């Protein structure tokens, strides 16, 4: 093999492997389709609150999130169809189309952004991936992968550092940086359990870097993978009809 190819080979292998690792982790949590019931707990120094939601996803293009409690938020719905996101507010009987500028804002007062919940950006299509090291989280050996947004991608984050288990492709830790390289949030995955035949974290904590004693927990109560869901389920008309 020519000498130049020996120098380039590790770059190609690591670049390809990094994207494959992220793809496996993403596919494991997402499935072809998923139907999940989640409790979201927002914790602040002087108060906390809990919210129950149900979410349906199909691939990377479709998602529907229904808020089931508390009573004042019950019936609020978020819909994603490809690169478009809508919000249905039953109390106002109003549908709002969310512009890309709102993707970085807090979702329902939590430490997650709108983009984190509806996944308007794609971790596979919108980022370049590179394998930058290894680490151990708990007893699990993990890859450390850096994700830098592509020049043309309209994304929230300037960089992501993701730690993914080498054996089960479980995302255990993610750091979210802004365009200036400043750490904004860290997310950790815990309570790994078998859910509908898949070994996944069932509790995630999102922790802001600059807000002491602030965090949001996302707890998976139930998960169903790969149930048939028609594309027609993910419509504005369905948003209004969900209960």
DORODREN-747631 format. One record per residue: residue in three letters; residue number from 1; x, y, z of N, C-alpha, C in turn. Coordinates in steps of 0.2 Angstrom, whole numbers. Example, Ala and Ser with C-alpha at 12.3 -4.5 7.8 and 13.67 -1.06 7.14 Angstrom:
! DORODREN-747631
{node 'ALA'; 1; {66; -28; 39}; {62; -22; 39}; {66; -16; 39}}
{node 'SER'; 2; {64; -11; 35}; {68; -5; 36}; {64; 0; 39}}
***
This chain:
! DORODREN-747631
{node 'UNK'; 1; {4; -6; 0}; {0; 0; 0}; {4; 6; 0}}
{node 'UNK'; 2; {3; 11; -4}; {7; 17; -4}; {7; 21; 3}}
{node 'UNK'; 3; {13; 24; 4}; {14; 27; 11}; {8; 32; 12}}
{node 'UNK'; 4; {6; 36; 8}; {1; 41; 9}; {-5; 38; 12}}
{node 'UNK'; 5; {-7; 32; 9}; {-13; 28; 11}; {-13; 26; 18}}
{node 'UNK'; 6; {-7; 24; 20}; {-6; 22; 27}; {-7; 27; 32}}
{node 'UNK'; 7; {-5; 34; 30}; {-7; 39; 34}; {-14; 41; 34}}
{node 'UNK'; 8; {-17; 40; 29}; {-25; 42; 28}; {-29; 37; 31}}
{node 'UNK'; 9; {-27; 30; 31}; {-32; 25; 32}; {-35; 26; 39}}
{node 'UNK'; 10; {-31; 28; 45}; {-34; 29; 51}; {-39; 34; 51}}
{node 'UNK'; 11; {-38; 39; 47}; {-43; 45; 47}; {-50; 42; 44}}
{node 'UNK'; 12; {-49; 38; 39}; {-55; 36; 35}; {-59; 31; 40}}
{node 'UNK'; 13; {-55; 27; 43}; {-58; 21; 48}; {-62; 25; 53}}
{node 'UNK'; 14; {-58; 29; 57}; {-61; 32; 63}; {-67; 37; 61}}
{node 'UNK'; 15; {-67; 40; 55}; {-72; 44; 53}; {-79; 40; 52}}
{node 'UNK'; 16; {-78; 35; 48}; {-83; 30; 46}; {-86; 27; 53}}
{node 'UNK'; 17; {-81; 24; 57}; {-83; 21; 63}; {-87; 26; 68}}
{node 'UNK'; 18; {-85; 32; 68}; {-88; 36; 73}; {-96; 37; 71}}
{node 'UNK'; 19; {-97; 38; 64}; {-104; 39; 62}; {-108; 33; 63}}
{node 'UNK'; 20; {-105; 27; 62}; {-108; 21; 63}; {-110; 20; 70}}
{node 'UNK'; 21; {-106; 22; 74}; {-107; 21; 82}; {-113; 26; 83}}
{node 'UNK'; 22; {-113; 32; 81}; {-119; 37; 83}; {-125; 34; 80}}
{node 'UNK'; 23; {-125; 31; 74}; {-131; 29; 70}; {-134; 23; 74}}
{node 'UNK'; 24; {-129; 18; 77}; {-132; 13; 80}; {-135; 15; 87}}
{node 'UNK'; 25; {-132; 20; 90}; {-135; 22; 97}; {-141; 26; 95}}
{node 'UNK'; 26; {-142; 30; 90}; {-148; 33; 88}; {-153; 28; 86}}
{node 'UNK'; 27; {-152; 23; 82}; {-157; 18; 80}; {-159; 14; 86}}
{node 'UNK'; 28; {-155; 13; 91}; {-157; 9; 97}; {-162; 13; 101}}
{node 'UNK'; 29; {-161; 19; 102}; {-166; 23; 106}; {-173; 24; 102}}
{node 'UNK'; 30; {-172; 26; 96}; {-177; 28; 91}; {-182; 22; 89}}
{node 'UNK'; 31; {-178; 17; 86}; {-182; 11; 83}; {-185; 14; 76}}
{node 'UNK'; 32; {-188; 9; 72}; {-191; 12; 66}; {-197; 16; 68}}
{node 'UNK'; 33; {-201; 14; 73}; {-206; 18; 77}; {-205; 17; 84}}
{node 'UNK'; 34; {-208; 22; 88}; {-208; 21; 95}; {-214; 25; 98}}
{node 'UNK'; 35; {-217; 22; 103}; {-222; 25; 107}; {-220; 25; 114}}
{node 'UNK'; 36; {-219; 30; 118}; {-216; 31; 124}; {-220; 35; 129}}
{node 'UNK'; 37; {-220; 33; 135}; {-223; 37; 140}; {-218; 39; 145}}
{node 'UNK'; 38; {-217; 45; 146}; {-212; 48; 150}; {-214; 53; 155}}
{node 'UNK'; 39; {-211; 53; 161}; {-212; 58; 166}; {-206; 63; 166}}
{node 'UNK'; 40; {-207; 69; 166}; {-202; 74; 165}; {-202; 78; 172}}
{node 'UNK'; 41; {-197; 78; 176}; {-196; 82; 182}; {-191; 88; 181}}
{node 'UNK'; 42; {-194; 94; 182}; {-189; 100; 182}; {-188; 102; 189}}
{node 'UNK'; 43; {-182; 102; 191}; {-179; 104; 198}; {-176; 111; 198}}
{node 'UNK'; 44; {-178; 115; 203}; {-175; 121; 204}; {-174; 122; 211}}
{node 'UNK'; 45; {-169; 127; 213}; {-167; 128; 220}; {-173; 128; 225}}
{node 'UNK'; 46; {-179; 131; 223}; {-184; 133; 228}; {-191; 129; 226}}
{node 'UNK'; 47; {-191; 125; 220}; {-197; 122; 218}; {-195; 116; 213}}
{node 'UNK'; 48; {-200; 112; 212}; {-199; 107; 207}; {-206; 105; 204}}
{node 'UNK'; 49; {-207; 103; 198}; {-213; 101; 195}; {-212; 95; 191}}
{node 'UNK'; 50; {-218; 91; 190}; {-218; 85; 186}; {-223; 86; 180}}
{node 'UNK'; 51; {-221; 83; 175}; {-225; 83; 169}; {-225; 76; 166}}
{node 'UNK'; 52; {-231; 73; 164}; {-232; 67; 160}; {-233; 68; 153}}
{node 'UNK'; 53; {-229; 65; 148}; {-230; 66; 141}; {-231; 59; 138}}
{node 'UNK'; 54; {-234; 58; 132}; {-234; 53; 128}; {-231; 55; 121}}
{node 'UNK'; 55; {-227; 51; 118}; {-224; 53; 112}; {-224; 47; 107}}
{node 'UNK'; 56; {-225; 49; 101}; {-225; 44; 95}; {-219; 47; 90}}
{node 'UNK'; 57; {-215; 42; 88}; {-210; 44; 83}; {-210; 39; 77}}
{node 'UNK'; 58; {-208; 41; 71}; {-207; 37; 66}; {-201; 39; 62}}
{node 'UNK'; 59; {-196; 35; 62}; {-189; 37; 59}; {-187; 43; 62}}
{node 'UNK'; 60; {-183; 47; 58}; {-180; 54; 60}; {-185; 59; 58}}
{node 'UNK'; 61; {-190; 58; 54}; {-194; 63; 51}; {-200; 65; 54}}
{node 'UNK'; 62; {-203; 60; 58}; {-210; 62; 61}; {-210; 61; 69}}
{node 'UNK'; 63; {-213; 65; 73}; {-214; 64; 80}; {-220; 68; 82}}
{node 'UNK'; 64; {-223; 66; 87}; {-229; 69; 90}; {-229; 68; 98}}
{node 'UNK'; 65; {-229; 74; 101}; {-228; 74; 108}; {-235; 77; 112}}
{node 'UNK'; 66; {-238; 73; 116}; {-244; 75; 119}; {-243; 76; 127}}
{node 'UNK'; 67; {-244; 82; 129}; {-243; 83; 137}; {-250; 80; 140}}
{node 'UNK'; 68; {-249; 76; 145}; {-255; 73; 148}; {-256; 76; 155}}
{node 'UNK'; 69; {-251; 79; 158}; {-252; 82; 165}; {-246; 87; 166}}
{node 'UNK'; 70; {-247; 92; 170}; {-252; 93; 174}; {-258; 96; 171}}
{node 'UNK'; 71; {-264; 97; 174}; {-270; 99; 171}; {-270; 105; 167}}
{node 'UNK'; 72; {-266; 110; 169}; {-265; 117; 166}; {-262; 116; 159}}
{node 'UNK'; 73; {-258; 111; 158}; {-254; 110; 152}; {-257; 104; 148}}
{node 'UNK'; 74; {-262; 101; 150}; {-265; 95; 147}; {-268; 96; 140}}
{node 'UNK'; 75; {-266; 92; 135}; {-268; 93; 129}; {-263; 97; 124}}
{node 'UNK'; 76; {-258; 100; 127}; {-253; 103; 122}; {-250; 98; 118}}
{node 'UNK'; 77; {-249; 100; 112}; {-246; 95; 107}; {-240; 98; 103}}
{node 'UNK'; 78; {-235; 94; 102}; {-230; 97; 97}; {-229; 91; 92}}
{node 'UNK'; 79; {-229; 94; 86}; {-228; 90; 80}; {-222; 91; 76}}
{node 'UNK'; 80; {-219; 86; 74}; {-213; 87; 69}; {-214; 83; 63}}
{node 'UNK'; 81; {-214; 86; 57}; {-214; 83; 50}; {-208; 85; 46}}
{node 'UNK'; 82; {-203; 81; 46}; {-197; 83; 42}; {-194; 89; 46}}
{node 'UNK'; 83; {-193; 94; 42}; {-190; 100; 45}; {-195; 105; 48}}
{node 'UNK'; 84; {-201; 104; 48}; {-206; 108; 51}; {-209; 106; 58}}
{node 'UNK'; 85; {-210; 111; 62}; {-212; 109; 69}; {-218; 114; 71}}
{node 'UNK'; 86; {-224; 111; 73}; {-229; 115; 75}; {-231; 114; 83}}
{node 'UNK'; 87; {-235; 118; 86}; {-237; 118; 93}; {-244; 119; 93}}
{node 'UNK'; 88; {-248; 115; 96}; {-255; 116; 97}; {-257; 118; 104}}
{node 'UNK'; 89; {-260; 123; 105}; {-262; 126; 112}; {-269; 125; 113}}
{node 'UNK'; 90; {-272; 120; 116}; {-279; 119; 116}; {-283; 125; 120}}
{node 'UNK'; 91; {-280; 128; 125}; {-283; 133; 128}; {-284; 139; 124}}
{node 'UNK'; 92; {-280; 140; 119}; {-280; 146; 114}; {-284; 144; 108}}
{node 'UNK'; 93; {-285; 137; 107}; {-287; 134; 101}; {-283; 137; 95}}
{node 'UNK'; 94; {-276; 137; 96}; {-272; 140; 91}; {-266; 135; 90}}
{node 'UNK'; 95; {-264; 135; 83}; {-258; 131; 81}; {-253; 136; 79}}
{node 'UNK'; 96; {-247; 135; 82}; {-241; 140; 80}; {-236; 136; 77}}
{node 'UNK'; 97; {-233; 138; 71}; {-227; 135; 68}; {-221; 138; 71}}
{node 'UNK'; 98; {-217; 134; 74}; {-211; 136; 77}; {-205; 137; 72}}
{node 'UNK'; 99; {-202; 143; 72}; {-197; 145; 67}; {-190; 142; 70}}
{node 'UNK'; 100; {-185; 141; 65}; {-179; 138; 68}; {-176; 142; 74}}
{node 'UNK'; 101; {-177; 148; 74}; {-175; 152; 79}; {-177; 150; 86}}
{node 'UNK'; 102; {-183; 147; 87}; {-186; 144; 93}; {-183; 138; 95}}
{node 'UNK'; 103; {-179; 134; 91}; {-177; 127; 93}; {-172; 127; 98}}
{node 'UNK'; 104; {-169; 133; 100}; {-164; 133; 105}; {-167; 135; 112}}
{node 'UNK'; 105; {-174; 137; 112}; {-177; 139; 118}; {-179; 133; 122}}
{node 'UNK'; 106; {-180; 135; 128}; {-182; 130; 133}; {-189; 126; 131}}
{node 'UNK'; 107; {-189; 120; 131}; {-196; 116; 130}; {-200; 116; 137}}
{node 'UNK'; 108; {-205; 119; 137}; {-210; 119; 142}; {-207; 121; 149}}
{node 'UNK'; 109; {-202; 125; 149}; {-199; 128; 155}; {-194; 123; 158}}
{node 'UNK'; 110; {-192; 117; 154}; {-187; 113; 157}; {-180; 115; 154}}
{node 'UNK'; 111; {-175; 110; 156}; {-168; 112; 154}; {-167; 109; 147}}
{node 'UNK'; 112; {-172; 105; 144}; {-171; 103; 137}; {-173; 109; 132}}
{node 'UNK'; 113; {-170; 109; 126}; {-173; 114; 121}; {-178; 110; 117}}
{node 'UNK'; 114; {-182; 115; 113}; {-186; 112; 109}; {-183; 107; 104}}
{node 'UNK'; 115; {-177; 109; 102}; {-173; 104; 97}; {-172; 97; 100}}
{node 'UNK'; 116; {-170; 97; 107}; {-169; 91; 110}; {-175; 87; 110}}
{node 'UNK'; 117; {-181; 89; 111}; {-187; 85; 112}; {-190; 83; 105}}
{node 'UNK'; 118; {-190; 88; 100}; {-193; 86; 94}; {-188; 84; 89}}
{node 'UNK'; 119; {-181; 85; 90}; {-176; 82; 86}; {-177; 85; 79}}
{node 'UNK'; 120; {-177; 92; 79}; {-178; 95; 72}; {-171; 94; 68}}
{node 'UNK'; 121; {-166; 95; 72}; {-159; 93; 68}; {-158; 86; 69}}
{node 'UNK'; 122; {-154; 83; 64}; {-152; 76; 64}; {-145; 75; 66}}
{node 'UNK'; 123; {-144; 71; 71}; {-137; 69; 73}; {-133; 66; 68}}
{node 'UNK'; 124; {-136; 63; 63}; {-133; 59; 57}; {-131; 64; 51}}
{node 'UNK'; 125; {-136; 68; 49}; {-136; 72; 43}; {-133; 78; 44}}
{node 'UNK'; 126; {-134; 81; 50}; {-131; 88; 51}; {-125; 89; 54}}
{node 'UNK'; 127; {-121; 84; 56}; {-115; 84; 59}; {-110; 80; 56}}
{node 'UNK'; 128; {-103; 82; 57}; {-98; 78; 55}; {-95; 74; 62}}
{node 'UNK'; 129; {-93; 68; 61}; {-92; 64; 67}; {-85; 62; 67}}
{node 'UNK'; 130; {-82; 62; 73}; {-75; 60; 74}; {-74; 56; 80}}
{node 'UNK'; 131; {-70; 51; 80}; {-68; 47; 86}; {-62; 50; 90}}
{node 'UNK'; 132; {-63; 53; 96}; {-58; 57; 99}; {-55; 54; 105}}
{node 'UNK'; 133; {-57; 48; 107}; {-55; 45; 113}; {-59; 39; 116}}
{node 'UNK'; 134; {-57; 37; 122}; {-61; 32; 125}; {-61; 34; 133}}
{node 'UNK'; 135; {-67; 32; 136}; {-67; 33; 143}; {-71; 27; 146}}
{node 'UNK'; 136; {-72; 27; 153}; {-76; 22; 157}; {-81; 26; 161}}
{node 'UNK'; 137; {-87; 24; 160}; {-93; 27; 163}; {-96; 21; 167}}
{node 'UNK'; 138; {-96; 22; 174}; {-98; 16; 178}; {-93; 11; 177}}
{node 'UNK'; 139; {-96; 5; 174}; {-92; -1; 173}; {-91; -2; 165}}
{node 'UNK'; 140; {-94; 3; 161}; {-94; 2; 154}; {-89; 6; 150}}
{node 'UNK'; 141; {-86; 3; 146}; {-81; 6; 142}; {-84; 10; 136}}
{node 'UNK'; 142; {-82; 16; 135}; {-86; 20; 130}; {-82; 23; 125}}
{node 'UNK'; 143; {-84; 24; 119}; {-81; 29; 114}; {-83; 36; 116}}
{node 'UNK'; 144; {-78; 40; 115}; {-79; 48; 115}; {-79; 50; 108}}
{node 'UNK'; 145; {-85; 53; 106}; {-86; 55; 99}; {-88; 63; 99}}
{node 'UNK'; 146; {-84; 66; 95}; {-85; 73; 94}; {-90; 74; 88}}
{node 'UNK'; 147; {-95; 79; 88}; {-99; 80; 83}; {-99; 88; 81}}
{node 'UNK'; 148; {-97; 90; 75}; {-96; 97; 73}; {-102; 98; 68}}
{node 'UNK'; 149; {-106; 103; 68}; {-111; 104; 63}; {-108; 106; 56}}
{node 'UNK'; 150; {-111; 103; 51}; {-109; 105; 44}; {-111; 112; 43}}
{node 'UNK'; 151; {-107; 115; 39}; {-107; 122; 37}; {-114; 124; 35}}
{node 'UNK'; 152; {-118; 120; 32}; {-124; 122; 29}; {-130; 120; 34}}
{node 'UNK'; 153; {-128; 117; 40}; {-134; 114; 44}; {-136; 120; 49}}
{node 'UNK'; 154; {-143; 120; 49}; {-146; 125; 54}; {-147; 121; 60}}
{node 'UNK'; 155; {-142; 121; 65}; {-143; 117; 71}; {-142; 122; 77}}
{node 'UNK'; 156; {-144; 119; 83}; {-144; 123; 89}; {-137; 124; 92}}
{node 'UNK'; 157; {-133; 118; 92}; {-127; 117; 95}; {-121; 118; 91}}
{node 'UNK'; 158; {-115; 121; 94}; {-109; 122; 90}; {-105; 116; 90}}
{node 'UNK'; 159; {-106; 112; 95}; {-102; 106; 96}; {-105; 101; 101}}
{node 'UNK'; 160; {-105; 95; 100}; {-107; 89; 104}; {-102; 85; 106}}
{node 'UNK'; 161; {-101; 83; 112}; {-96; 77; 114}; {-101; 72; 117}}
{node 'UNK'; 162; {-100; 66; 114}; {-105; 60; 116}; {-101; 54; 118}}
{node 'UNK'; 163; {-103; 51; 123}; {-100; 45; 126}; {-105; 39; 125}}
{node 'UNK'; 164; {-103; 34; 121}; {-107; 29; 119}; {-104; 22; 121}}
{node 'UNK'; 165; {-107; 18; 125}; {-105; 12; 127}; {-103; 7; 121}}
{node 'UNK'; 166; {-97; 4; 122}; {-94; 0; 116}; {-98; -6; 115}}
{node 'UNK'; 167; {-101; -9; 120}; {-104; -16; 119}; {-111; -15; 117}}
{node 'UNK'; 168; {-115; -11; 120}; {-122; -11; 119}; {-125; -4; 115}}
{node 'UNK'; 169; {-120; 0; 113}; {-121; 6; 110}; {-127; 10; 113}}
{node 'UNK'; 170; {-125; 11; 120}; {-130; 16; 124}; {-126; 22; 125}}
{node 'UNK'; 171; {-130; 28; 124}; {-128; 34; 125}; {-128; 36; 132}}
{node 'UNK'; 172; {-122; 37; 135}; {-122; 38; 143}; {-121; 45; 145}}
{node 'UNK'; 173; {-118; 49; 141}; {-116; 55; 142}; {-115; 60; 136}}
{node 'UNK'; 174; {-118; 66; 136}; {-117; 71; 131}; {-116; 78; 134}}
{node 'UNK'; 175; {-111; 81; 131}; {-110; 88; 132}; {-112; 93; 126}}
{node 'UNK'; 176; {-116; 98; 128}; {-118; 102; 123}; {-115; 109; 123}}
{node 'UNK'; 177; {-111; 111; 118}; {-108; 118; 118}; {-111; 122; 113}}
{node 'UNK'; 178; {-110; 129; 114}; {-112; 134; 109}; {-107; 135; 104}}
{node 'UNK'; 179; {-109; 140; 100}; {-104; 141; 94}; {-97; 144; 96}}
{node 'UNK'; 180; {-97; 147; 102}; {-90; 149; 105}; {-87; 144; 109}}
{node 'UNK'; 181; {-89; 138; 109}; {-86; 132; 113}; {-87; 132; 120}}
{node 'UNK'; 182; {-92; 136; 122}; {-94; 136; 129}; {-99; 131; 131}}
{node 'UNK'; 183; {-97; 127; 136}; {-102; 122; 138}; {-108; 125; 141}}
{node 'UNK'; 184; {-114; 122; 138}; {-121; 125; 140}; {-124; 119; 145}}
{node 'UNK'; 185; {-125; 113; 142}; {-128; 108; 146}; {-124; 101; 146}}
{node 'UNK'; 186; {-125; 97; 151}; {-123; 90; 151}; {-129; 86; 152}}
{node 'UNK'; 187; {-129; 80; 149}; {-134; 75; 149}; {-131; 68; 151}}
{node 'UNK'; 188; {-134; 65; 156}; {-131; 59; 158}; {-137; 54; 158}}
{node 'UNK'; 189; {-136; 47; 156}; {-141; 42; 156}; {-139; 37; 161}}
{node 'UNK'; 190; {-145; 35; 165}; {-145; 31; 170}; {-150; 25; 170}}
{node 'UNK'; 191; {-150; 21; 175}; {-155; 16; 176}; {-156; 12; 169}}
{node 'UNK'; 192; {-151; 8; 167}; {-151; 4; 161}; {-156; -2; 162}}
{node 'UNK'; 193; {-161; -3; 158}; {-165; -8; 159}; {-167; -11; 152}}
{node 'UNK'; 194; {-170; -17; 152}; {-173; -20; 145}; {-180; -17; 145}}
{node 'UNK'; 195; {-181; -13; 139}; {-188; -10; 138}; {-190; -13; 131}}
{node 'UNK'; 196; {-195; -17; 130}; {-198; -20; 124}; {-192; -23; 120}}
{node 'UNK'; 197; {-188; -27; 123}; {-182; -30; 120}; {-176; -26; 119}}
{node 'UNK'; 198; {-176; -20; 121}; {-169; -16; 120}; {-167; -14; 127}}
{node 'UNK'; 199; {-160; -14; 127}; {-157; -12; 133}; {-155; -4; 132}}
{node 'UNK'; 200; {-159; 0; 136}; {-158; 7; 136}; {-158; 10; 142}}
{node 'UNK'; 201; {-155; 17; 143}; {-156; 21; 149}; {-163; 22; 150}}
{node 'UNK'; 202; {-166; 22; 155}; {-173; 24; 157}; {-174; 30; 161}}
{node 'UNK'; 203; {-168; 33; 162}; {-168; 40; 166}; {-162; 44; 163}}
{node 'UNK'; 204; {-164; 50; 161}; {-159; 55; 159}; {-159; 61; 163}}
{node 'UNK'; 205; {-154; 64; 164}; {-153; 70; 168}; {-150; 76; 163}}
{node 'UNK'; 206; {-153; 81; 162}; {-150; 87; 159}; {-148; 92; 164}}
{node 'UNK'; 207; {-142; 94; 164}; {-139; 99; 169}; {-136; 105; 166}}
{node 'UNK'; 208; {-139; 111; 167}; {-136; 117; 164}; {-129; 118; 168}}
{node 'UNK'; 209; {-124; 120; 164}; {-117; 121; 166}; {-117; 127; 171}}
{node 'UNK'; 210; {-121; 133; 170}; {-120; 139; 174}; {-126; 140; 178}}
{node 'UNK'; 211; {-130; 135; 180}; {-136; 136; 185}; {-135; 131; 190}}
{node 'UNK'; 212; {-133; 133; 196}; {-132; 128; 201}; {-139; 126; 204}}
{node 'UNK'; 213; {-139; 119; 205}; {-145; 116; 208}; {-151; 116; 203}}
{node 'UNK'; 214; {-150; 117; 197}; {-155; 116; 191}; {-154; 109; 188}}
{node 'UNK'; 215; {-159; 106; 186}; {-158; 100; 182}; {-165; 98; 180}}
{node 'UNK'; 216; {-166; 94; 175}; {-172; 91; 172}; {-171; 84; 171}}
{node 'UNK'; 217; {-175; 79; 174}; {-175; 72; 173}; {-180; 70; 168}}
{node 'UNK'; 218; {-179; 65; 164}; {-183; 62; 160}; {-183; 55; 161}}
{node 'UNK'; 219; {-189; 52; 163}; {-190; 45; 166}; {-194; 42; 161}}
{node 'UNK'; 220; {-192; 36; 158}; {-196; 32; 153}; {-200; 27; 157}}
{node 'UNK'; 221; {-207; 28; 157}; {-211; 23; 161}; {-213; 17; 157}}
{node 'UNK'; 222; {-214; 18; 150}; {-215; 13; 146}; {-213; 14; 139}}
{node 'UNK'; 223; {-211; 9; 135}; {-208; 10; 128}; {-211; 4; 124}}
{node 'UNK'; 224; {-213; 6; 118}; {-215; 1; 113}; {-211; 3; 106}}
{node 'UNK'; 225; {-208; -2; 104}; {-204; -1; 98}; {-207; -5; 92}}
{node 'UNK'; 226; {-206; -2; 86}; {-208; -5; 80}; {-215; -7; 79}}
{node 'UNK'; 227; {-220; -3; 82}; {-227; -4; 81}; {-229; 0; 74}}
{node 'UNK'; 228; {-233; -3; 70}; {-235; 1; 64}; {-238; 8; 66}}
{node 'UNK'; 229; {-236; 13; 63}; {-239; 20; 63}; {-239; 23; 56}}
{node 'UNK'; 230; {-245; 24; 54}; {-246; 27; 47}; {-243; 34; 47}}
{node 'UNK'; 231; {-240; 37; 42}; {-238; 44; 41}; {-244; 48; 42}}
{node 'UNK'; 232; {-250; 46; 41}; {-255; 51; 42}; {-257; 52; 49}}
{node 'UNK'; 233; {-254; 49; 53}; {-255; 50; 61}; {-252; 57; 62}}
{node 'UNK'; 234; {-246; 59; 59}; {-242; 65; 61}; {-245; 71; 57}}
{node 'UNK'; 235; {-251; 73; 58}; {-254; 78; 55}; {-257; 84; 60}}
{node 'UNK'; 236; {-258; 90; 57}; {-261; 95; 61}; {-268; 93; 64}}
{node 'UNK'; 237; {-271; 90; 59}; {-278; 87; 62}; {-278; 83; 67}}
{node 'UNK'; 238; {-273; 78; 67}; {-272; 74; 73}; {-270; 77; 79}}
{node 'UNK'; 239; {-266; 82; 79}; {-264; 86; 85}; {-270; 89; 89}}
{node 'UNK'; 240; {-275; 91; 85}; {-281; 94; 88}; {-286; 88; 91}}
{node 'UNK'; 241; {-285; 82; 88}; {-290; 77; 90}; {-287; 73; 96}}
{node 'UNK'; 242; {-280; 73; 98}; {-277; 69; 103}; {-280; 71; 110}}
{node 'UNK'; 243; {-281; 66; 114}; {-283; 67; 121}; {-279; 63; 125}}
***
